[in-house]
Amino acid sequence: MATNANDNTNVLQQEIRKQLGSAAVKRFAESLPAFGVEKSIPDSFLSLLAELDAAESLRPDGRSGGEDHSTAV
């Protein structure tokens, strides 16, 4: 009986993953405002990224971040 329940659970998990990964669900989610792509980065985040870049440039291990986050996407 437990094996049958485990099999049902696995089948259900696979079906949910398949449906959530479908193109139709992705298109629907992208149409929702909460999942929309922002065209620019707010100034507050740009200043935080600049601080992060500055901190990474001072790392004692000699590695540098090398990425410029100052331009909007």
SULJOLIN-V740926 format. One record per backbone hydrogen bond with DSSP energy under -1.0 kcal/mol. CO is the residue of the C=O (numbers start at 1). NH is the residue of the N-H. Records with the same first field share a line. If there is no record, write none. Layout:
# SULJOLIN-V740926
CO: NH / NH
This chain:
# SULJOLIN-V740926
1: 5
2: 6
3: 7
4: 8
5: 9
6: 10
7: 11
8: 12
9: 13
10: 14
11: 15
12: 16
13: 17
14: 18
15: 19
16: 20
17: 21
19: 22
22: 26
23: 27
24: 28
25: 29
26: 30
27: 31
29: 32
32: 35
33: 36
42: 46
43: 47
44: 48
45: 49
46: 50
47: 51
48: 52
49: 53
50: 54
51: 55
52: 56
53: 57
56: 59
59: 62
